[in-house]
Amino acid sequence: MTVYIDPPTWPGHGRMWSHLVSDASLGELHLFAERLGCPRRAFERDHYDVPAERYADAVALGAVEVDSRELVSRLTAAGLRRRKRG
């Protein structure tokens, strides 16, 4: 069971963001995000949006740094990927 984070390269609301995901369960992800201090409103379908200034904190807590492609691959392999409906 591992939590992954991609680099803060996603712009939004005047800042840059990372995505935080689990390869095991959403429960694990929610617990990690709570320890990190992420508000529940930062959860979107299958990941948490984490502002750039919290990236190092997430890594210090044990999140594994991966690129965005690897993050999506691990999320999909775990069966936790939830795409936007369009």
Secondary structure, 3 states (H helix, E strand, C coil): CCEEECCCCEEECCEEEEEEEECCCHHHHHHHHHHHCCCHHHEECCEEEEEHHHHHHHHHCCCEECCHHHHHHHHHHCCCCCCCCC
